[in-house]
Amino acid sequence: FPVTILNAAHIKEQSEKYIGERRSRLVVFGWWGSGGRWLCRCDCGYYTIRKISFLKNKQFFDACPECMHVVKQKLRDHWLRTGEKLSEEDFA
């Protein structure tokens, strides 16, 4: 299949568009190389790599792996105690 090579101008344009954009607990911090990957910083200070497509799908909660684990654990514990199902956003 064809491979698209990004030039520096395209990367600069994308950087201006996405750097500083927030999604859930993640903020886009910078370009991470080929494949459309971006370095993101979580509110806890941990860095993670995401494809830019995660910014386009705003209906889901997103965070670094450590925070996601904590949120899912809290969500599970709450459900076991109360039987009430809440969203991940409620525990972020």
HTML snippet that shows the backbone in 3Dmol.js (N, CA, C, O; Angstrom):
<script src="https://3Dmol.org/build/3Dmol-min.js"></script>
<div id="view" style="width:600px;height:400px;position:relative"></div>
<script>
const pdb = `
ATOM      1  N   PHE A   1       0.840  -1.180   0.000  1.00  0.00           N
ATOM      2  CA  PHE A   1       0.000   0.000   0.000  1.00  0.00           C
ATOM      3  C   PHE A   1       0.880   1.236   0.000  1.00  0.00           C
ATOM      4  O   PHE A   1       2.034   1.174   0.425  1.00  0.00           O
ATOM      5  N   PRO A   2       0.356   2.350  -0.467  1.00  0.00           N
ATOM      6  CA  PRO A   2       1.190   3.556  -0.575  1.00  0.00           C
ATOM      7  C   PRO A   2       1.529   4.130   0.798  1.00  0.00           C
ATOM      8  O   PRO A   2       0.721   4.107   1.726  1.00  0.00           O
ATOM      9  N   VAL A   3       2.735   4.638   0.889  1.00  0.00           N
ATOM     10  CA  VAL A   3       3.202   5.265   2.125  1.00  0.00           C
ATOM     11  C   VAL A   3       3.232   6.773   1.915  1.00  0.00           C
ATOM     12  O   VAL A   3       3.807   7.256   0.939  1.00  0.00           O
ATOM     13  N   THR A   4       2.616   7.515   2.824  1.00  0.00           N
ATOM     14  CA  THR A   4       2.615   8.964   2.747  1.00  0.00           C
ATOM     15  C   THR A   4       3.752   9.505   3.604  1.00  0.00           C
ATOM     16  O   THR A   4       3.842   9.199   4.793  1.00  0.00           O
ATOM     17  N   ILE A   5       4.604  10.296   3.006  1.00  0.00           N
ATOM     18  CA  ILE A   5       5.713  10.900   3.738  1.00  0.00           C
ATOM     19  C   ILE A   5       5.306  12.326   4.105  1.00  0.00           C
ATOM     20  O   ILE A   5       4.969  13.133   3.238  1.00  0.00           O
ATOM     21  N   LEU A   6       5.343  12.617   5.388  1.00  0.00           N
ATOM     22  CA  LEU A   6       4.973  13.953   5.849  1.00  0.00           C
ATOM     23  C   LEU A   6       6.168  14.883   5.742  1.00  0.00           C
ATOM     24  O   LEU A   6       7.277  14.522   6.139  1.00  0.00           O
ATOM     25  N   ASN A   7       5.955  16.051   5.220  1.00  0.00           N
ATOM     26  CA  ASN A   7       7.043  17.025   5.160  1.00  0.00           C
ATOM     27  C   ASN A   7       6.993  17.904   6.403  1.00  0.00           C
ATOM     28  O   ASN A   7       6.016  17.889   7.152  1.00  0.00           O
ATOM     29  N   ALA A   8       8.040  18.654   6.608  1.00  0.00           N
ATOM     30  CA  ALA A   8       8.150  19.481   7.817  1.00  0.00           C
ATOM     31  C   ALA A   8       7.022  20.504   7.915  1.00  0.00           C
ATOM     32  O   ALA A   8       6.553  20.802   9.013  1.00  0.00           O
ATOM     33  N   ALA A   9       6.582  21.043   6.779  1.00  0.00           N
ATOM     34  CA  ALA A   9       5.500  22.033   6.805  1.00  0.00           C
ATOM     35  C   ALA A   9       4.209  21.406   7.309  1.00  0.00           C
ATOM     36  O   ALA A   9       3.466  22.027   8.068  1.00  0.00           O
ATOM     37  N   HIS A  10       3.945  20.176   6.885  1.00  0.00           N
ATOM     38  CA  HIS A  10       2.727  19.482   7.318  1.00  0.00           C
ATOM     39  C   HIS A  10       2.779  19.217   8.832  1.00  0.00           C
ATOM     40  O   HIS A  10       1.784  19.394   9.535  1.00  0.00           O
ATOM     41  N   ILE A  11       3.936  18.795   9.314  1.00  0.00           N
ATOM     42  CA  ILE A  11       4.086  18.526  10.751  1.00  0.00           C
ATOM     43  C   ILE A  11       3.908  19.818  11.551  1.00  0.00           C
ATOM     44  O   ILE A  11       3.256  19.818  12.595  1.00  0.00           O
ATOM     45  N   LYS A  12       4.480  20.910  11.065  1.00  0.00           N
ATOM     46  CA  LYS A  12       4.344  22.192  11.766  1.00  0.00           C
ATOM     47  C   LYS A  12       2.881  22.621  11.818  1.00  0.00           C
ATOM     48  O   LYS A  12       2.408  23.106  12.846  1.00  0.00           O
ATOM     49  N   GLU A  13       2.166  22.440  10.706  1.00  0.00           N
ATOM     50  CA  GLU A  13       0.745  22.803  10.658  1.00  0.00           C
ATOM     51  C   GLU A  13      -0.062  21.952  11.645  1.00  0.00           C
ATOM     52  O   GLU A  13      -0.907  22.471  12.373  1.00  0.00           O
ATOM     53  N   GLN A  14       0.205  20.644  11.661  1.00  0.00           N
ATOM     54  CA  GLN A  14      -0.490  19.755  12.589  1.00  0.00           C
ATOM     55  C   GLN A  14      -0.146  20.109  14.038  1.00  0.00           C
ATOM     56  O   GLN A  14      -1.012  20.073  14.912  1.00  0.00           O
ATOM     57  N   SER A  15       1.122  20.453  14.286  1.00  0.00           N
ATOM     58  CA  SER A  15       1.546  20.792  15.647  1.00  0.00           C
ATOM     59  C   SER A  15       0.799  22.013  16.163  1.00  0.00           C
ATOM     60  O   SER A  15       0.332  22.029  17.302  1.00  0.00           O
ATOM     61  N   GLU A  16       0.690  23.031  15.325  1.00  0.00           N
ATOM     62  CA  GLU A  16      -0.018  24.245  15.736  1.00  0.00           C
ATOM     63  C   GLU A  16      -1.485  23.949  16.024  1.00  0.00           C
ATOM     64  O   GLU A  16      -2.103  24.588  16.876  1.00  0.00           O
ATOM     65  N   LYS A  17      -2.032  22.982  15.310  1.00  0.00           N
ATOM     66  CA  LYS A  17      -3.445  22.640  15.481  1.00  0.00           C
ATOM     67  C   LYS A  17      -3.693  21.836  16.757  1.00  0.00           C
ATOM     68  O   LYS A  17      -4.689  22.064  17.443  1.00  0.00           O
ATOM     69  N   TYR A  18      -2.796  20.894  17.085  1.00  0.00           N
ATOM     70  CA  TYR A  18      -3.078  19.943  18.159  1.00  0.00           C
ATOM     71  C   TYR A  18      -2.338  20.183  19.476  1.00  0.00           C
ATOM     72  O   TYR A  18      -2.858  19.813  20.529  1.00  0.00           O
ATOM     73  N   ILE A  19      -1.159  20.778  19.460  1.00  0.00           N
ATOM     74  CA  ILE A  19      -0.412  20.951  20.716  1.00  0.00           C
ATOM     75  C   ILE A  19      -1.210  21.847  21.662  1.00  0.00           C
ATOM     76  O   ILE A  19      -1.669  22.928  21.293  1.00  0.00           O
ATOM     77  N   GLY A  20      -1.357  21.366  22.876  1.00  0.00           N
ATOM     78  CA  GLY A  20      -2.115  22.084  23.891  1.00  0.00           C
ATOM     79  C   GLY A  20      -3.576  21.667  23.969  1.00  0.00           C
ATOM     80  O   GLY A  20      -4.286  22.062  24.893  1.00  0.00           O
ATOM     81  N   GLU A  21      -4.030  20.870  23.001  1.00  0.00           N
ATOM     82  CA  GLU A  21      -5.426  20.415  23.019  1.00  0.00           C
ATOM     83  C   GLU A  21      -5.612  19.356  24.097  1.00  0.00           C
ATOM     84  O   GLU A  21      -4.777  18.466  24.257  1.00  0.00           O
ATOM     85  N   ARG A  22      -6.715  19.460  24.836  1.00  0.00           N
ATOM     86  CA  ARG A  22      -7.006  18.552  25.948  1.00  0.00           C
ATOM     87  C   ARG A  22      -8.109  17.574  25.584  1.00  0.00           C
ATOM     88  O   ARG A  22      -9.078  17.917  24.906  1.00  0.00           O
ATOM     89  N   ARG A  23      -7.935  16.361  26.049  1.00  0.00           N
ATOM     90  CA  ARG A  23      -8.973  15.331  25.943  1.00  0.00           C
ATOM     91  C   ARG A  23      -8.955  14.532  27.226  1.00  0.00           C
ATOM     92  O   ARG A  23      -7.972  13.852  27.518  1.00  0.00           O
ATOM     93  N   SER A  24     -10.018  14.603  27.991  1.00  0.00           N
ATOM     94  CA  SER A  24     -10.106  13.959  29.309  1.00  0.00           C
ATOM     95  C   SER A  24      -8.939  14.427  30.171  1.00  0.00           C
ATOM     96  O   SER A  24      -8.844  15.614  30.481  1.00  0.00           O
ATOM     97  N   ARG A  25      -8.048  13.513  30.563  1.00  0.00           N
ATOM     98  CA  ARG A  25      -6.914  13.878  31.415  1.00  0.00           C
ATOM     99  C   ARG A  25      -5.634  14.134  30.627  1.00  0.00           C
ATOM    100  O   ARG A  25      -4.609  14.464  31.224  1.00  0.00           O
ATOM    101  N   LEU A  26      -5.667  13.991  29.300  1.00  0.00           N
ATOM    102  CA  LEU A  26      -4.465  14.112  28.484  1.00  0.00           C
ATOM    103  C   LEU A  26      -4.400  15.447  27.745  1.00  0.00           C
ATOM    104  O   LEU A  26      -5.414  15.961  27.271  1.00  0.00           O
ATOM    105  N   VAL A  27      -3.191  15.994  27.656  1.00  0.00           N
ATOM    106  CA  VAL A  27      -2.932  17.205  26.881  1.00  0.00           C
ATOM    107  C   VAL A  27      -1.857  16.850  25.857  1.00  0.00           C
ATOM    108  O   VAL A  27      -0.825  16.277  26.209  1.00  0.00           O
ATOM    109  N   VAL A  28      -2.097  17.190  24.594  1.00  0.00           N
ATOM    110  CA  VAL A  28      -1.113  16.917  23.544  1.00  0.00           C
ATOM    111  C   VAL A  28       0.103  17.802  23.782  1.00  0.00           C
ATOM    112  O   VAL A  28      -0.010  19.021  23.909  1.00  0.00           O
ATOM    113  N   PHE A  29       1.266  17.162  23.839  1.00  0.00           N
ATOM    114  CA  PHE A  29       2.501  17.849  24.201  1.00  0.00           C
ATOM    115  C   PHE A  29       3.426  18.061  23.010  1.00  0.00           C
ATOM    116  O   PHE A  29       4.141  19.062  22.956  1.00  0.00           O
ATOM    117  N   GLY A  30       3.423  17.124  22.043  1.00  0.00           N
ATOM    118  CA  GLY A  30       4.303  17.278  20.888  1.00  0.00           C
ATOM    119  C   GLY A  30       4.222  16.100  19.943  1.00  0.00           C
ATOM    120  O   GLY A  30       3.616  15.074  20.252  1.00  0.00           O
ATOM    121  N   TRP A  31       4.846  16.261  18.780  1.00  0.00           N
ATOM    122  CA  TRP A  31       4.888  15.235  17.737  1.00  0.00           C
ATOM    123  C   TRP A  31       5.841  14.121  18.159  1.00  0.00           C
ATOM    124  O   TRP A  31       6.917  14.400  18.688  1.00  0.00           O
ATOM    125  N   TRP A  32       5.462  12.862  17.934  1.00  0.00           N
ATOM    126  CA  TRP A  32       6.279  11.741  18.360  1.00  0.00           C
ATOM    127  C   TRP A  32       6.789  10.913  17.182  1.00  0.00           C
ATOM    128  O   TRP A  32       7.121   9.742  17.370  1.00  0.00           O
ATOM    129  N   GLY A  33       6.861  11.461  16.008  1.00  0.00           N
ATOM    130  CA  GLY A  33       7.436  10.736  14.884  1.00  0.00           C
ATOM    131  C   GLY A  33       6.397  10.227  13.919  1.00  0.00           C
ATOM    132  O   GLY A  33       5.256  10.690  13.908  1.00  0.00           O
ATOM    133  N   SER A  34       6.801   9.269  13.107  1.00  0.00           N
ATOM    134  CA  SER A  34       5.938   8.777  12.026  1.00  0.00           C
ATOM    135  C   SER A  34       4.733   8.025  12.563  1.00  0.00           C
ATOM    136  O   SER A  34       4.701   7.607  13.721  1.00  0.00           O
ATOM    137  N   GLY A  35       3.756   7.865  11.707  1.00  0.00           N
ATOM    138  CA  GLY A  35       2.567   7.112  12.086  1.00  0.00           C
ATOM    139  C   GLY A  35       1.501   7.945  12.761  1.00  0.00           C
ATOM    140  O   GLY A  35       0.525   7.393  13.268  1.00  0.00           O
ATOM    141  N   GLY A  36       1.653   9.248  12.783  1.00  0.00           N
ATOM    142  CA  GLY A  36       0.636  10.099  13.378  1.00  0.00           C
ATOM    143  C   GLY A  36       0.540   9.973  14.880  1.00  0.00           C
ATOM    144  O   GLY A  36      -0.538  10.144  15.449  1.00  0.00           O
ATOM    145  N   ARG A  37       1.650   9.676  15.534  1.00  0.00           N
ATOM    146  CA  ARG A  37       1.647   9.531  16.989  1.00  0.00           C
ATOM    147  C   ARG A  37       2.086  10.822  17.658  1.00  0.00           C
ATOM    148  O   ARG A  37       2.945  11.546  17.155  1.00  0.00           O
ATOM    149  N   TRP A  38       1.471  11.090  18.806  1.00  0.00           N
ATOM    150  CA  TRP A  38       1.726  12.330  19.539  1.00  0.00           C
ATOM    151  C   TRP A  38       2.035  12.008  20.994  1.00  0.00           C
ATOM    152  O   TRP A  38       1.469  11.085  21.580  1.00  0.00           O
ATOM    153  N   LEU A  39       2.936  12.783  21.556  1.00  0.00           N
ATOM    154  CA  LEU A  39       3.271  12.661  22.965  1.00  0.00           C
ATOM    155  C   LEU A  39       2.237  13.445  23.758  1.00  0.00           C
ATOM    156  O   LEU A  39       1.997  14.620  23.482  1.00  0.00           O
ATOM    157  N   CYS A  40       1.629  12.798  24.739  1.00  0.00           N
ATOM    158  CA  CYS A  40       0.602  13.437  25.561  1.00  0.00           C
ATOM    159  C   CYS A  40       1.019  13.352  27.022  1.00  0.00           C
ATOM    160  O   CYS A  40       1.664  12.391  27.442  1.00  0.00           O
ATOM    161  N   ARG A  41       0.647  14.362  27.783  1.00  0.00           N
ATOM    162  CA  ARG A  41       0.943  14.392  29.217  1.00  0.00           C
ATOM    163  C   ARG A  41      -0.365  14.296  29.983  1.00  0.00           C
ATOM    164  O   ARG A  41      -1.306  15.053  29.744  1.00  0.00           O
ATOM    165  N   CYS A  42      -0.400  13.354  30.905  1.00  0.00           N
ATOM    166  CA  CYS A  42      -1.574  13.164  31.749  1.00  0.00           C
ATOM    167  C   CYS A  42      -1.533  14.173  32.891  1.00  0.00           C
ATOM    168  O   CYS A  42      -0.473  14.711  33.210  1.00  0.00           O
ATOM    169  N   ASP A  43      -2.672  14.427  33.498  1.00  0.00           N
ATOM    170  CA  ASP A  43      -2.735  15.349  34.636  1.00  0.00           C
ATOM    171  C   ASP A  43      -1.867  14.887  35.805  1.00  0.00           C
ATOM    172  O   ASP A  43      -1.444  15.704  36.622  1.00  0.00           O
ATOM    173  N   CYS A  44      -1.596  13.568  35.890  1.00  0.00           N
ATOM    174  CA  CYS A  44      -0.756  13.048  36.975  1.00  0.00           C
ATOM    175  C   CYS A  44       0.729  13.288  36.710  1.00  0.00           C
ATOM    176  O   CYS A  44       1.553  13.115  37.608  1.00  0.00           O
ATOM    177  N   GLY A  45       1.084  13.689  35.467  1.00  0.00           N
ATOM    178  CA  GLY A  45       2.474  13.954  35.128  1.00  0.00           C
ATOM    179  C   GLY A  45       3.099  12.876  34.264  1.00  0.00           C
ATOM    180  O   GLY A  45       4.201  13.069  33.750  1.00  0.00           O
ATOM    181  N   TYR A  46       2.433  11.753  34.091  1.00  0.00           N
ATOM    182  CA  TYR A  46       2.946  10.646  33.278  1.00  0.00           C
ATOM    183  C   TYR A  46       2.768  10.968  31.792  1.00  0.00           C
ATOM    184  O   TYR A  46       1.757  11.551  31.400  1.00  0.00           O
ATOM    185  N   TYR A  47       3.745  10.590  30.968  1.00  0.00           N
ATOM    186  CA  TYR A  47       3.662  10.792  29.526  1.00  0.00           C
ATOM    187  C   TYR A  47       3.240   9.502  28.840  1.00  0.00           C
ATOM    188  O   TYR A  47       3.620   8.410  29.263  1.00  0.00           O
ATOM    189  N   THR A  48       2.460   9.634  27.786  1.00  0.00           N
ATOM    190  CA  THR A  48       2.012   8.482  27.014  1.00  0.00           C
ATOM    191  C   THR A  48       1.909   8.873  25.547  1.00  0.00           C
ATOM    192  O   THR A  48       1.850  10.057  25.216  1.00  0.00           O
ATOM    193  N   ILE A  49       1.888   7.885  24.677  1.00  0.00           N
ATOM    194  CA  ILE A  49       1.810   8.119  23.237  1.00  0.00           C
ATOM    195  C   ILE A  49       0.400   7.775  22.768  1.00  0.00           C
ATOM    196  O   ILE A  49      -0.144   6.735  23.139  1.00  0.00           O
ATOM    197  N   ARG A  50      -0.184   8.640  21.960  1.00  0.00           N
ATOM    198  CA  ARG A  50      -1.519   8.402  21.401  1.00  0.00           C
ATOM    199  C   ARG A  50      -1.526   8.789  19.927  1.00  0.00           C
ATOM    200  O   ARG A  50      -0.797   9.684  19.500  1.00  0.00           O
ATOM    201  N   LYS A  51      -2.355   8.105  19.168  1.00  0.00           N
ATOM    202  CA  LYS A  51      -2.615   8.548  17.797  1.00  0.00           C
ATOM    203  C   LYS A  51      -3.575   9.723  17.883  1.00  0.00           C
ATOM    204  O   LYS A  51      -4.362   9.820  18.825  1.00  0.00           O
ATOM    205  N   ILE A  52      -3.513  10.601  16.916  1.00  0.00           N
ATOM    206  CA  ILE A  52      -4.320  11.815  16.977  1.00  0.00           C
ATOM    207  C   ILE A  52      -5.811  11.491  16.850  1.00  0.00           C
ATOM    208  O   ILE A  52      -6.652  12.324  17.189  1.00  0.00           O
ATOM    209  N   SER A  53      -6.141  10.320  16.376  1.00  0.00           N
ATOM    210  CA  SER A  53      -7.550   9.944  16.253  1.00  0.00           C
ATOM    211  C   SER A  53      -8.258   9.943  17.610  1.00  0.00           C
ATOM    212  O   SER A  53      -9.482  10.053  17.664  1.00  0.00           O
ATOM    213  N   PHE A  54      -7.491   9.816  18.723  1.00  0.00           N
ATOM    214  CA  PHE A  54      -8.128   9.833  20.036  1.00  0.00           C
ATOM    215  C   PHE A  54      -8.764  11.186  20.325  1.00  0.00           C
ATOM    216  O   PHE A  54      -9.720  11.262  21.096  1.00  0.00           O
ATOM    217  N   LEU A  55      -8.253  12.255  19.721  1.00  0.00           N
ATOM    218  CA  LEU A  55      -8.850  13.575  19.926  1.00  0.00           C
ATOM    219  C   LEU A  55     -10.189  13.712  19.220  1.00  0.00           C
ATOM    220  O   LEU A  55     -11.047  14.485  19.646  1.00  0.00           O
ATOM    221  N   LYS A  56     -10.363  12.969  18.152  1.00  0.00           N
ATOM    222  CA  LYS A  56     -11.575  13.100  17.354  1.00  0.00           C
ATOM    223  C   LYS A  56     -12.756  12.359  17.967  1.00  0.00           C
ATOM    224  O   LYS A  56     -13.906  12.685  17.674  1.00  0.00           O
ATOM    225  N   ASN A  57     -12.492  11.374  18.809  1.00  0.00           N
ATOM    226  CA  ASN A  57     -13.556  10.588  19.421  1.00  0.00           C
ATOM    227  C   ASN A  57     -13.711  11.008  20.878  1.00  0.00           C
ATOM    228  O   ASN A  57     -13.118  10.401  21.770  1.00  0.00           O
ATOM    229  N   LYS A  58     -14.498  12.034  21.116  1.00  0.00           N
ATOM    230  CA  LYS A  58     -14.593  12.631  22.449  1.00  0.00           C
ATOM    231  C   LYS A  58     -15.594  11.940  23.378  1.00  0.00           C
ATOM    232  O   LYS A  58     -15.773  12.367  24.518  1.00  0.00           O
ATOM    233  N   GLN A  59     -16.237  10.893  22.909  1.00  0.00           N
ATOM    234  CA  GLN A  59     -17.245  10.259  23.758  1.00  0.00           C
ATOM    235  C   GLN A  59     -16.640   9.317  24.793  1.00  0.00           C
ATOM    236  O   GLN A  59     -17.344   8.876  25.701  1.00  0.00           O
ATOM    237  N   PHE A  60     -15.354   8.999  24.675  1.00  0.00           N
ATOM    238  CA  PHE A  60     -14.727   8.083  25.611  1.00  0.00           C
ATOM    239  C   PHE A  60     -13.719   8.799  26.495  1.00  0.00           C
ATOM    240  O   PHE A  60     -13.070   9.751  26.062  1.00  0.00           O
ATOM    241  N   PHE A  61     -13.590   8.342  27.723  1.00  0.00           N
ATOM    242  CA  PHE A  61     -12.610   8.854  28.676  1.00  0.00           C
ATOM    243  C   PHE A  61     -11.225   8.332  28.295  1.00  0.00           C
ATOM    244  O   PHE A  61     -11.101   7.188  27.856  1.00  0.00           O
ATOM    245  N   ASP A  62     -10.193   9.142  28.453  1.00  0.00           N
ATOM    246  CA  ASP A  62      -8.836   8.699  28.155  1.00  0.00           C
ATOM    247  C   ASP A  62      -7.870   9.291  29.165  1.00  0.00           C
ATOM    248  O   ASP A  62      -8.020  10.433  29.599  1.00  0.00           O
ATOM    249  N   ALA A  63      -6.881   8.497  29.529  1.00  0.00           N
ATOM    250  CA  ALA A  63      -5.849   8.904  30.476  1.00  0.00           C
ATOM    251  C   ALA A  63      -4.643   7.999  30.265  1.00  0.00           C
ATOM    252  O   ALA A  63      -4.676   7.101  29.423  1.00  0.00           O
ATOM    253  N   CYS A  64      -3.578   8.232  31.027  1.00  0.00           N
ATOM    254  CA  CYS A  64      -2.402   7.359  30.947  1.00  0.00           C
ATOM    255  C   CYS A  64      -2.778   5.982  31.501  1.00  0.00           C
ATOM    256  O   CYS A  64      -3.789   5.852  32.191  1.00  0.00           O
ATOM    257  N   PRO A  65      -1.979   4.956  31.210  1.00  0.00           N
ATOM    258  CA  PRO A  65      -2.311   3.605  31.698  1.00  0.00           C
ATOM    259  C   PRO A  65      -2.481   3.516  33.215  1.00  0.00           C
ATOM    260  O   PRO A  65      -3.358   2.798  33.697  1.00  0.00           O
ATOM    261  N   GLU A  66      -1.652   4.235  33.969  1.00  0.00           N
ATOM    262  CA  GLU A  66      -1.753   4.179  35.427  1.00  0.00           C
ATOM    263  C   GLU A  66      -3.068   4.772  35.926  1.00  0.00           C
ATOM    264  O   GLU A  66      -3.736   4.184  36.776  1.00  0.00           O
ATOM    265  N   CYS A  67      -3.437   5.939  35.395  1.00  0.00           N
ATOM    266  CA  CYS A  67      -4.694   6.576  35.805  1.00  0.00           C
ATOM    267  C   CYS A  67      -5.897   5.751  35.353  1.00  0.00           C
ATOM    268  O   CYS A  67      -6.884   5.639  36.080  1.00  0.00           O
ATOM    269  N   MET A  68      -5.816   5.172  34.153  1.00  0.00           N
ATOM    270  CA  MET A  68      -6.924   4.334  33.674  1.00  0.00           C
ATOM    271  C   MET A  68      -7.133   3.148  34.612  1.00  0.00           C
ATOM    272  O   MET A  68      -8.269   2.775  34.907  1.00  0.00           O
ATOM    273  N   HIS A  69      -6.029   2.557  35.079  1.00  0.00           N
ATOM    274  CA  HIS A  69      -6.131   1.432  36.004  1.00  0.00           C
ATOM    275  C   HIS A  69      -6.825   1.859  37.300  1.00  0.00           C
ATOM    276  O   HIS A  69      -7.713   1.163  37.791  1.00  0.00           O
ATOM    277  N   VAL A  70      -6.417   3.001  37.849  1.00  0.00           N
ATOM    278  CA  VAL A  70      -7.008   3.501  39.096  1.00  0.00           C
ATOM    279  C   VAL A  70      -8.494   3.802  38.898  1.00  0.00           C
ATOM    280  O   VAL A  70      -9.315   3.442  39.741  1.00  0.00           O
ATOM    281  N   VAL A  71      -8.845   4.462  37.788  1.00  0.00           N
ATOM    282  CA  VAL A  71     -10.243   4.818  37.522  1.00  0.00           C
ATOM    283  C   VAL A  71     -11.089   3.558  37.372  1.00  0.00           C
ATOM    284  O   VAL A  71     -12.181   3.473  37.934  1.00  0.00           O
ATOM    285  N   LYS A  72     -10.593   2.583  36.621  1.00  0.00           N
ATOM    286  CA  LYS A  72     -11.360   1.342  36.433  1.00  0.00           C
ATOM    287  C   LYS A  72     -11.516   0.588  37.746  1.00  0.00           C
ATOM    288  O   LYS A  72     -12.554  -0.028  37.988  1.00  0.00           O
ATOM    289  N   GLN A  73     -10.488   0.631  38.600  1.00  0.00           N
ATOM    290  CA  GLN A  73     -10.570  -0.018  39.903  1.00  0.00           C
ATOM    291  C   GLN A  73     -11.626   0.664  40.786  1.00  0.00           C
ATOM    292  O   GLN A  73     -12.416  -0.007  41.450  1.00  0.00           O
ATOM    293  N   LYS A  74     -11.629   2.002  40.784  1.00  0.00           N
ATOM    294  CA  LYS A  74     -12.633   2.738  41.560  1.00  0.00           C
ATOM    295  C   LYS A  74     -14.038   2.468  41.033  1.00  0.00           C
ATOM    296  O   LYS A  74     -14.981   2.306  41.807  1.00  0.00           O
ATOM    297  N   LEU A  75     -14.165   2.423  39.718  1.00  0.00           N
ATOM    298  CA  LEU A  75     -15.452   2.146  39.088  1.00  0.00           C
ATOM    299  C   LEU A  75     -15.960   0.756  39.496  1.00  0.00           C
ATOM    300  O   LEU A  75     -17.132   0.590  39.833  1.00  0.00           O
ATOM    301  N   ARG A  76     -15.078  -0.220  39.460  1.00  0.00           N
ATOM    302  CA  ARG A  76     -15.433  -1.589  39.850  1.00  0.00           C
ATOM    303  C   ARG A  76     -15.812  -1.667  41.332  1.00  0.00           C
ATOM    304  O   ARG A  76     -16.820  -2.278  41.688  1.00  0.00           O
ATOM    305  N   ASP A  77     -15.004  -1.050  42.187  1.00  0.00           N
ATOM    306  CA  ASP A  77     -15.290  -1.067  43.624  1.00  0.00           C
ATOM    307  C   ASP A  77     -16.637  -0.411  43.935  1.00  0.00           C
ATOM    308  O   ASP A  77     -17.403  -0.914  44.758  1.00  0.00           O
ATOM    309  N   HIS A  78     -16.919   0.709  43.275  1.00  0.00           N
ATOM    310  CA  HIS A  78     -18.200   1.385  43.476  1.00  0.00           C
ATOM    311  C   HIS A  78     -19.356   0.487  43.049  1.00  0.00           C
ATOM    312  O   HIS A  78     -20.371   0.397  43.739  1.00  0.00           O
ATOM    313  N   TRP A  79     -19.194  -0.177  41.905  1.00  0.00           N
ATOM    314  CA  TRP A  79     -20.252  -1.059  41.418  1.00  0.00           C
ATOM    315  C   TRP A  79     -20.467  -2.233  42.373  1.00  0.00           C
ATOM    316  O   TRP A  79     -21.609  -2.623  42.618  1.00  0.00           O
ATOM    317  N   LEU A  80     -19.392  -2.799  42.911  1.00  0.00           N
ATOM    318  CA  LEU A  80     -19.526  -3.918  43.855  1.00  0.00           C
ATOM    319  C   LEU A  80     -20.217  -3.486  45.148  1.00  0.00           C
ATOM    320  O   LEU A  80     -20.987  -4.257  45.722  1.00  0.00           O
ATOM    321  N   ARG A  81     -19.952  -2.258  45.614  1.00  0.00           N
ATOM    322  CA  ARG A  81     -20.567  -1.764  46.848  1.00  0.00           C
ATOM    323  C   ARG A  81     -22.023  -1.379  46.670  1.00  0.00           C
ATOM    324  O   ARG A  81     -22.853  -1.672  47.531  1.00  0.00           O
ATOM    325  N   THR A  82     -22.343  -0.720  45.552  1.00  0.00           N
ATOM    326  CA  THR A  82     -23.673  -0.125  45.409  1.00  0.00           C
ATOM    327  C   THR A  82     -24.531  -0.756  44.320  1.00  0.00           C
ATOM    328  O   THR A  82     -25.756  -0.632  44.349  1.00  0.00           O
ATOM    329  N   GLY A  83     -23.901  -1.435  43.357  1.00  0.00           N
ATOM    330  CA  GLY A  83     -24.643  -1.965  42.217  1.00  0.00           C
ATOM    331  C   GLY A  83     -24.961  -0.901  41.180  1.00  0.00           C
ATOM    332  O   GLY A  83     -25.619  -1.185  40.179  1.00  0.00           O
ATOM    333  N   GLU A  84     -24.503   0.314  41.411  1.00  0.00           N
ATOM    334  CA  GLU A  84     -24.762   1.443  40.514  1.00  0.00           C
ATOM    335  C   GLU A  84     -23.621   1.578  39.513  1.00  0.00           C
ATOM    336  O   GLU A  84     -22.450   1.608  39.892  1.00  0.00           O
ATOM    337  N   LYS A  85     -23.967   1.659  38.253  1.00  0.00           N
ATOM    338  CA  LYS A  85     -22.953   1.809  37.212  1.00  0.00           C
ATOM    339  C   LYS A  85     -22.818   3.290  36.849  1.00  0.00           C
ATOM    340  O   LYS A  85     -23.775   3.930  36.414  1.00  0.00           O
ATOM    341  N   LEU A  86     -21.598   3.819  37.041  1.00  0.00           N
ATOM    342  CA  LEU A  86     -21.307   5.207  36.697  1.00  0.00           C
ATOM    343  C   LEU A  86     -20.308   5.241  35.546  1.00  0.00           C
ATOM    344  O   LEU A  86     -19.777   4.204  35.148  1.00  0.00           O
ATOM    345  N   SER A  87     -20.057   6.421  35.017  1.00  0.00           N
ATOM    346  CA  SER A  87     -19.088   6.550  33.928  1.00  0.00           C
ATOM    347  C   SER A  87     -17.687   6.731  34.503  1.00  0.00           C
ATOM    348  O   SER A  87     -17.518   7.061  35.677  1.00  0.00           O
ATOM    349  N   GLU A  88     -16.692   6.510  33.656  1.00  0.00           N
ATOM    350  CA  GLU A  88     -15.291   6.678  34.075  1.00  0.00           C
ATOM    351  C   GLU A  88     -15.007   8.124  34.431  1.00  0.00           C
ATOM    352  O   GLU A  88     -14.166   8.398  35.287  1.00  0.00           O
ATOM    353  N   GLU A  89     -15.699   9.051  33.785  1.00  0.00           N
ATOM    354  CA  GLU A  89     -15.496  10.484  34.064  1.00  0.00           C
ATOM    355  C   GLU A  89     -15.808  10.812  35.519  1.00  0.00           C
ATOM    356  O   GLU A  89     -15.212  11.728  36.085  1.00  0.00           O
ATOM    357  N   ASP A  90     -16.726  10.084  36.126  1.00  0.00           N
ATOM    358  CA  ASP A  90     -17.109  10.356  37.514  1.00  0.00           C
ATOM    359  C   ASP A  90     -15.987  10.070  38.503  1.00  0.00           C
ATOM    360  O   ASP A  90     -16.000  10.586  39.620  1.00  0.00           O
ATOM    361  N   PHE A  91     -15.014   9.250  38.102  1.00  0.00           N
ATOM    362  CA  PHE A  91     -13.933   8.870  39.003  1.00  0.00           C
ATOM    363  C   PHE A  91     -12.590   9.468  38.601  1.00  0.00           C
ATOM    364  O   PHE A  91     -11.567   9.158  39.213  1.00  0.00           O
ATOM    365  N   ALA A  92     -12.583  10.310  37.592  1.00  0.00           N
ATOM    366  CA  ALA A  92     -11.315  10.892  37.117  1.00  0.00           C
ATOM    367  C   ALA A  92     -10.882  12.050  37.975  1.00  0.00           C
ATOM    368  O   ALA A  92      -9.840  12.654  37.717  1.00  0.00           O
TER     369      ALA A  92
END
`;
const viewer = $3Dmol.createViewer("view");
viewer.addModel(pdb, "pdb");
viewer.setStyle({}, {cartoon: {color: "spectrum"}});
viewer.zoomTo();
viewer.render();
</script>
